[in-house]
Amino acid sequence: MLSAASSLSHDRWFSSDEQFNYLYPVPVRQLAAKHWTPLHITWSIAQYLAPGDNTRVLDIGSGVGKFCLAAAWCMPTAFFTGVEQRKDLVAHADSAQAILKLENVEFIHKNFTRLDFDRYDHFYFYNSFYENLVDTEKIDDSIAYSPELYDYYNRYLYKKLDGRPAGTRLVTYHSLEAEIPPTYHLVECQVNDLLKFWIKS
């Protein structure tokens, strides 16, 4: 258990996005506004995706782990997994986790198509496929991009989500919604309809 002093230090990281971003080196901080989920948005998502104890949530394309770390702090009885295909971003996520000492979160260096979706109850998707489209802002040049990959990833995720049981929850942020099967119904919209909360019937 954290001491009172450790707890205050721990909570300090979550007092603002600016403070949280100091967990990362400067080049990563410069990507934050475009690519990482803001904390005030994370609070809403985490509460929706983790309605009960021992819920397992997957963040598809977790980057440097900001969403998973903040959600894990917000919902300590749930478990958050981030999958990311860039090894260096996973390393940044692991380093931040070590500083925060959160035990209900993990990061996997892998393409999401190689994951077993049966391990997870609910899902978060911050349109990590969008980089594959022409003239979009990309995190780096370390992976391949193409419109064909964009279509492939959307079709793959569509099939995986469609195969999940009724009651599965999904949150999308800045999504074009090509990955969402018609079996998912919109529950709520926030942030000028950029943030959407779904549930499978």
BANURO-729716 format. One line per 8 residues: number of its first residue (from 0); their letters; for each residue x, y, z of C-alpha. Coordinates in Angstrom, 2 decimals. Example, Ala and Ser with C-alpha at 12.3 -4.5 7.8 and 13.67 -1.06 7.14 Angstrom:
2
0> AS> 12.30/-4.50/7.80  13.67/-1.06/7.14
***
This chain:
201
0> MLSAASSL> 0.00/0.00/0.00  1.22/3.52/-0.81  2.12/5.79/2.08  0.26/9.11/2.37  3.24/10.97/0.92  3.60/8.49/-1.93  -0.10/8.68/-2.66  0.01/12.47/-2.95
8> SHDRWFSS> 3.01/12.25/-5.27  1.25/9.55/-7.26  -1.94/11.61/-7.65  0.04/14.66/-8.73  0.76/13.07/-12.10  -2.98/12.99/-12.85  -3.71/16.60/-11.90  -3.44/17.83/-15.50
16> DEQFNYLY> -2.44/16.69/-18.97  0.61/18.92/-18.81  1.75/17.28/-15.58  1.05/13.77/-16.85  2.98/14.36/-20.05  6.14/15.00/-18.03  6.30/11.23/-17.58  7.61/11.13/-21.15
24> PVPVRQLA> 10.58/12.65/-23.01  10.10/15.88/-24.96  9.53/14.30/-28.43  6.66/12.25/-26.99  5.17/15.27/-25.22  5.07/17.09/-28.54  2.78/14.37/-29.93  0.35/14.51/-27.03
32> AKHWTPLH> -2.20/16.99/-28.36  -2.73/15.05/-31.59  -2.30/11.43/-30.56  -2.95/10.80/-26.84  -6.33/10.85/-25.08  -6.81/13.87/-22.76  -7.33/13.04/-19.09  -10.79/14.59/-18.75
40> ITWSIAQY> -11.98/12.38/-21.61  -10.32/9.32/-20.12  -12.32/9.66/-16.89  -15.63/9.32/-18.77  -14.40/6.43/-20.91  -12.91/4.48/-18.01  -16.11/4.63/-15.97  -18.20/3.44/-18.92
48> LAPGDNTR> -15.86/0.59/-19.94  -15.29/-0.69/-16.40  -18.77/-0.95/-14.85  -17.76/-3.72/-12.44  -14.82/-5.29/-10.66  -12.35/-7.41/-12.63  -13.45/-5.98/-15.98  -10.78/-6.36/-18.67
56> VLDIGSGV> -10.49/-3.49/-21.16  -8.39/-3.43/-24.35  -7.05/-0.21/-25.87  -6.39/-0.88/-29.58  -3.34/1.12/-30.60  -2.29/2.32/-27.15  0.69/4.47/-28.13  2.68/5.50/-25.06
64> GKFCLAAA> -0.02/4.16/-22.75  -1.59/7.40/-21.52  -5.19/6.19/-21.72  -4.50/2.83/-20.05  -2.43/4.34/-17.25  -4.95/7.06/-16.46  -7.87/4.65/-16.70  -6.10/2.15/-14.43
72> WCMPTAFF> -5.58/4.87/-11.84  -9.22/5.96/-12.14  -10.67/2.43/-11.96  -8.34/0.38/-9.71  -10.57/-2.75/-9.66  -10.51/-3.11/-13.47  -7.59/-4.23/-15.65  -6.44/-2.33/-18.73
80> TGVEQRKD> -4.35/-3.71/-21.59  -2.81/-1.63/-24.34  -1.65/-3.18/-27.59  0.78/-1.23/-29.74  2.91/-2.27/-32.73  5.68/0.29/-32.18  8.27/-1.13/-29.80  9.62/2.26/-28.72
88> LVAHADSA> 6.16/3.50/-27.72  5.60/0.38/-25.64  8.93/1.05/-23.94  7.74/4.57/-23.04  4.50/3.11/-21.69  6.39/0.59/-19.57  8.66/3.31/-18.20  5.68/5.45/-17.21
96> QAILKLEN> 4.01/2.47/-15.56  7.15/1.83/-13.52  7.07/5.41/-12.23  3.36/5.28/-11.41  3.58/1.77/-9.89  0.18/0.75/-11.25  -0.42/-2.99/-11.18  -3.76/-3.20/-13.03
104> VEFIHKNF> -2.33/-2.36/-16.45  -0.12/-4.02/-19.05  1.26/-3.20/-22.49  1.76/-5.64/-25.33  4.09/-5.06/-28.27  2.12/-6.69/-31.06  -0.16/-6.01/-34.00  -3.72/-6.12/-32.66
112> TRLDFDRY> -4.68/-8.75/-35.28  -2.58/-11.27/-33.33  -4.50/-10.84/-30.07  -7.13/-13.15/-28.59  -10.15/-10.87/-28.21  -11.79/-13.41/-25.91  -9.48/-12.20/-23.15  -11.21/-8.82/-23.01
120> DHFYFYNS> -14.67/-7.62/-22.02  -14.79/-4.10/-23.47  -12.80/-1.98/-25.94  -11.45/1.52/-26.57  -10.52/2.71/-30.06  -8.93/6.09/-30.74  -8.87/5.56/-34.51  -5.35/4.18/-34.59
128> FYENLVDT> -5.86/3.11/-38.23  -6.29/6.67/-39.47  -2.54/7.13/-40.00  -2.80/4.81/-43.00  -4.76/7.36/-45.01  -2.98/9.78/-47.33  -2.06/13.25/-45.98  -2.70/12.39/-42.33
136> EKIDDSIA> -0.34/13.23/-39.47  1.70/10.18/-38.57  3.50/9.46/-35.33  6.67/8.35/-37.13  7.90/6.37/-40.13  8.71/3.16/-38.28  5.77/1.15/-39.65  4.20/0.63/-43.07
144> YSPELYDY> 1.20/2.74/-44.06  -1.32/2.30/-46.85  -5.04/2.77/-47.58  -5.18/-1.00/-48.07  -4.01/-1.52/-44.49  -6.63/0.95/-43.29  -9.35/-1.09/-44.99  -7.90/-4.41/-43.80
152> YNRYLYKK> -7.67/-3.30/-40.17  -11.20/-1.91/-40.21  -12.60/-5.14/-41.65  -10.68/-7.21/-39.12  -11.84/-5.17/-36.14  -15.42/-5.12/-37.49  -15.47/-8.94/-37.53  -13.94/-9.22/-34.08
160> LDGRPAGT> -16.38/-6.75/-32.55  -19.30/-8.40/-34.30  -18.33/-11.70/-32.69  -18.37/-10.36/-29.16  -21.31/-11.21/-26.85  -24.27/-8.96/-26.16  -23.46/-6.32/-23.59  -19.95/-5.67/-24.93
168> RLVTYHSL> -19.08/-2.00/-24.53  -17.07/0.05/-26.99  -15.88/3.64/-26.94  -14.61/5.35/-30.10  -12.84/8.70/-30.37  -12.37/10.49/-33.70  -13.59/7.38/-35.49  -15.00/7.25/-39.02
176> EAEIPPTY> -17.06/4.27/-37.72  -16.15/1.85/-40.51  -15.13/-0.65/-37.82  -18.46/-0.64/-35.98  -20.98/-3.42/-36.77  -24.70/-2.53/-36.86  -25.18/-4.73/-33.78  -23.64/-1.92/-31.70
184> HLVECQVN> -26.03/0.79/-30.60  -25.04/4.33/-29.74  -25.60/5.11/-26.05  -24.15/8.61/-25.75  -22.06/11.22/-27.58  -19.66/13.75/-26.07  -17.01/16.22/-27.26  -19.01/17.50/-30.25
192> DLLKFWIK> -19.88/13.92/-31.26  -16.20/12.93/-31.57  -16.44/10.67/-28.51  -19.07/7.93/-28.77  -20.20/5.25/-26.34  -21.61/2.01/-27.78  -23.07/-1.29/-26.54  -23.72/-4.54/-28.41
200> S> -27.29/-5.82/-28.44
***
